[in-house]
Amino acid sequence: MADVQIVQMSFETAMAELEQVVTQLERGDVALDASITLYERGAALKAHCEAKLKSAEEKVAAITLNGDGQPTGVASLDAG
């Protein structure tokens, strides 16, 4: 999966690959050079997942509710 561009991955795909990377590193049976490459890919996957989560949190925070607590739309994040 290392040839797949991380920026094109969904959160779920990136998280699944990150779990695979962690598992490989925890086993400790990977050569040093491969471990470094895996670690770097894992760090990039982690950053991608964090960015996806932040984006989702901002979208959820922007949902507006009416007096009954029902969603009515989204507010601009700049409405502050």
N, CA, C and O of each residue as an XYZ file, in Angstrom:
320
protein
N       0.807     -1.204      0.000
C       0.000      0.000      0.000
C       0.846      1.263      0.000
O       0.311      2.365     -0.121
N       2.143      1.120      0.132
C       3.018      2.275      0.229
C       2.980      3.152     -1.010
O       3.378      4.315     -0.950
N       2.506      2.619     -2.138
C       2.464      3.415     -3.354
C       1.216      4.281     -3.441
O       1.118      5.116     -4.340
N       0.266      4.108     -2.542
C      -0.964      4.902     -2.536
C      -0.669      6.259     -1.893
O      -0.078      6.333     -0.816
N      -1.089      7.326     -2.569
C      -0.906      8.673     -2.050
C      -1.757      8.864     -0.794
O      -2.970      8.651     -0.822
N      -1.133      9.255      0.279
C      -1.831      9.425      1.548
C      -2.912     10.497      1.443
O      -3.993     10.332      2.008
N      -2.645     11.579      0.738
C      -3.616     12.672      0.654
C      -4.909     12.242     -0.026
O      -5.937     12.900      0.136
N      -4.874     11.159     -0.777
C      -6.065     10.672     -1.464
C      -6.846      9.656     -0.628
O      -7.926      9.227     -1.033
N      -6.314      9.271      0.524
C      -6.951      8.245      1.347
C      -8.096      8.805      2.178
O      -8.080      9.959      2.607
N      -9.088      7.950      2.390
C     -10.130      8.281      3.359
C      -9.539      8.104      4.754
O      -8.477      7.501      4.909
N     -10.215      8.620      5.751
C      -9.770      8.452      7.133
C      -9.647      6.971      7.467
O      -8.658      6.535      8.055
N     -10.662      6.206      7.086
C     -10.695      4.779      7.433
C      -9.539      4.008      6.785
O      -8.929      3.148      7.420
N      -9.245      4.315      5.533
C      -8.152      3.645      4.834
C      -6.809      3.996      5.478
O      -5.969      3.125      5.705
N      -6.626      5.267      5.763
C      -5.372      5.709      6.384
C      -5.205      5.099      7.769
O      -4.104      4.693      8.140
N      -6.283      5.032      8.531
C      -6.216      4.462      9.874
C      -5.884      2.969      9.815
O      -5.097      2.472     10.621
N      -6.483      2.264      8.864
C      -6.207      0.832      8.720
C      -4.740      0.606      8.369
O      -4.100     -0.294      8.912
N      -4.208      1.422      7.461
C      -2.798      1.262      7.105
C      -1.905      1.637      8.276
O      -0.884      0.988      8.506
N      -2.272      2.667      9.014
C      -1.488      3.062     10.187
C      -1.435      1.911     11.192
O      -0.385      1.649     11.779
N      -2.547      1.232     11.390
C      -2.565      0.077     12.291
C      -1.626     -1.023     11.799
O      -0.955     -1.672     12.602
N      -1.575     -1.234     10.488
C      -0.662     -2.229      9.923
C       0.790     -1.827     10.152
O       1.624     -2.668     10.486
N       1.090     -0.557      9.974
C       2.448     -0.059     10.187
C       2.858     -0.281     11.638
O       3.952     -0.776     11.910
N       1.987      0.083     12.561
C       2.289     -0.071     13.983
C       2.522     -1.543     14.315
O       3.452     -1.874     15.051
N       1.686     -2.421     13.779
C       1.838     -3.852     14.024
C       3.193     -4.347     13.532
O       3.875     -5.096     14.232
N       3.586     -3.929     12.327
C       4.874     -4.339     11.780
C       6.026     -3.835     12.647
O       6.971     -4.575     12.924
N       5.947     -2.598     13.067
C       7.012     -2.035     13.896
C       7.071     -2.706     15.264
O       8.158     -2.927     15.798
N       5.918     -3.029     15.832
C       5.885     -3.672     17.148
C       6.460     -5.084     17.117
O       7.039     -5.547     18.099
N       6.297     -5.767     15.982
C       6.849     -7.122     15.867
C       8.367     -7.102     15.979
O       8.972     -8.040     16.498
N       8.973     -6.037     15.495
C      10.408     -5.900     15.615
C      11.221     -6.762     14.670
O      12.431     -6.898     14.852
N      10.589     -7.345     13.667
C      11.316     -8.215     12.744
C      11.555     -7.548     11.397
O      11.774     -8.224     10.392
N      11.514     -6.213     11.379
C      11.720     -5.449     10.159
C      13.135     -4.871     10.206
O      13.580     -4.389     11.247
N      13.832     -4.924      9.081
C      15.183     -4.368      9.002
C      15.168     -2.879      9.344
O      14.145     -2.210      9.193
N      16.292     -2.374      9.799
C      16.381     -0.984     10.242
C      15.933     -0.004      9.170
O      15.115      0.874      9.445
N      16.448     -0.135      7.959
C      16.054      0.790      6.892
C      14.555      0.731      6.622
O      13.914      1.762      6.421
N      14.002     -0.475      6.617
C      12.566     -0.636      6.401
C      11.781     -0.049      7.570
O      10.708      0.523      7.378
N      12.315     -0.190      8.778
C      11.654      0.373      9.960
C      11.575      1.886      9.868
O      10.557      2.487     10.211
N      12.653      2.495      9.403
C      12.662      3.959      9.263
C      11.622      4.394      8.232
O      10.883      5.354      8.452
N      11.572      3.684      7.113
C      10.592      3.997      6.073
C       9.173      3.812      6.603
O       8.300      4.644      6.357
N       8.945      2.720      7.330
C       7.622      2.473      7.918
C       7.258      3.561      8.915
O       6.124      4.040      8.933
N       8.219      3.951      9.743
C       7.968      4.983     10.734
C       7.585      6.304     10.064
O       6.651      6.979     10.496
N       8.310      6.663      9.011
C       8.008      7.902      8.292
C       6.620      7.851      7.668
O       5.877      8.831      7.722
N       6.265      6.711      7.077
C       4.931      6.565      6.491
C       3.876      6.627      7.592
O       2.829      7.251      7.418
N       4.149      5.986      8.713
C       3.220      6.020      9.841
C       2.989      7.434     10.347
O       1.861      7.809     10.667
N       4.065      8.222     10.419
C       3.934      9.613     10.866
C       3.074     10.408      9.889
O       2.254     11.225     10.308
N       3.254     10.177      8.597
C       2.450     10.867      7.581
C       0.990     10.428      7.661
O       0.085     11.251      7.532
N       0.762      9.140      7.874
C      -0.608      8.630      8.015
C      -1.281      9.226      9.246
O      -2.450      9.606      9.191
N      -0.550      9.310     10.352
C      -1.082      9.887     11.592
C      -1.477     11.341     11.366
O      -2.553     11.768     11.784
N      -0.611     12.099     10.710
C      -0.907     13.510     10.440
C      -2.140     13.649      9.556
O      -2.966     14.536      9.770
N      -2.261     12.774      8.567
C      -3.420     12.796      7.669
C      -4.710     12.498      8.452
O      -5.723     13.174      8.273
N      -4.658     11.492      9.309
C      -5.835     11.145     10.119
C      -6.219     12.298     11.046
O      -7.401     12.599     11.210
N      -5.223     12.938     11.648
C      -5.508     14.067     12.528
C      -6.154     15.221     11.764
O      -7.073     15.867     12.267
N      -5.673     15.475     10.553
C      -6.255     16.546      9.731
C      -7.694     16.220      9.352
O      -8.559     17.095      9.376
N      -7.952     14.951      8.999
C      -9.318     14.534      8.653
C     -10.249     14.696      9.864
O     -11.376     15.171      9.723
N      -9.773     14.300     11.053
C     -10.585     14.442     12.262
C     -10.867     15.906     12.579
O     -11.989     16.261     12.939
N      -9.849     16.754     12.445
C     -10.041     18.183     12.710
C     -11.070     18.773     11.768
O     -11.919     19.562     12.183
N     -11.001     18.398     10.509
C     -11.964     18.883      9.523
C     -13.379     18.430      9.882
O     -14.328     19.210      9.805
N     -13.506     17.177     10.271
C     -14.825     16.651     10.649
C     -15.348     17.359     11.894
O     -16.533     17.685     11.964
N     -14.489     17.599     12.869
C     -14.906     18.292     14.091
C     -15.386     19.708     13.777
O     -16.366     20.178     14.354
N     -14.695     20.385     12.862
C     -15.101     21.736     12.488
C     -16.456     21.726     11.801
O     -17.265     22.626     12.023
N     -16.715     20.728     10.974
C     -18.015     20.629     10.301
C     -19.122     20.367     11.304
O     -20.196     20.963     11.215
N     -18.871     19.479     12.258
C     -19.873     19.166     13.273
C     -20.130     20.395     14.138
O     -21.276     20.686     14.480
N     -19.082     21.106     14.487
C     -19.232     22.300     15.319
C     -20.017     23.384     14.602
O     -20.610     24.247     15.248
N     -20.029     23.353     13.279
C     -20.700     24.392     12.508
C     -22.185     24.105     12.295
O     -22.901     24.961     11.776
N     -22.660     22.929     12.681
C     -24.081     22.606     12.499
C     -24.908     23.464     13.454
O     -24.623     23.527     14.650
N     -25.940     24.126     12.910
C     -26.800     24.971     13.732
C     -28.076     24.212     14.080
O     -28.549     23.382     13.303
N     -28.620     24.504     15.242
C     -29.835     23.850     15.715
C     -30.927     24.888     15.923
O     -30.647     26.044     16.241
N     -32.190     24.461     15.739
C     -33.313     25.354     16.023
C     -33.682     25.230     17.501
O     -32.995     24.540     18.254
N     -34.742     25.883     17.914
C     -35.171     25.864     19.317
C     -35.502     24.485     19.843
O     -35.412     24.239     21.046
N     -35.888     23.570     18.944
C     -36.210     22.198     19.346
C     -34.985     21.293     19.328
O     -35.095     20.097     19.599
N     -33.828     21.846     19.013
C     -32.613     21.043     18.957
C     -32.435     20.285     17.659
O     -31.593     19.392     17.570
N     -33.224     20.635     16.645
C     -33.122     19.964     15.353
C     -32.141     20.713     14.458
O     -32.121     21.944     14.453
N     -31.330     19.982     13.704
C     -30.389     20.656     12.796
C     -31.139     21.498     11.763
O     -32.123     21.050     11.173
N     -30.662     22.710     11.557
C     -31.295     23.596     10.575
C     -30.349     23.976      9.445
O     -30.778     24.575      8.459
N     -29.102     23.647      9.567
C     -28.111     24.002      8.550
C     -26.747     24.087      9.172
O     -26.491     23.523     10.236
N     -25.887     24.790      8.506
C     -24.544     24.974      9.044
C     -24.224     26.455      9.120
O     -24.670     27.248      8.291
N     -23.456     26.809     10.117
C     -23.026     28.186     10.296
C     -21.624     28.326      9.740
O     -20.855     27.365      9.729
N     -21.299     29.488      9.291
C     -19.938     29.772      8.845
C     -19.005     29.642     10.031
O     -19.323     30.099     11.129
N     -17.852     29.021      9.816
C     -16.876     28.896     10.902
C     -16.338     30.258     11.312
O     -15.778     30.400     12.399
N     -16.500     31.265     10.451
C     -16.026     32.607     10.756
C     -17.058     33.414     11.533
O     -16.784     34.551     11.918
N     -18.263     32.838     11.774
C     -19.343     33.576     12.430
C     -19.026     33.873     13.897
O     -19.621     34.768     14.496
N     -18.078     33.110     14.476
C     -17.526     33.203     15.786
C     -18.222     33.923     16.799
O     -17.749     34.006     17.932
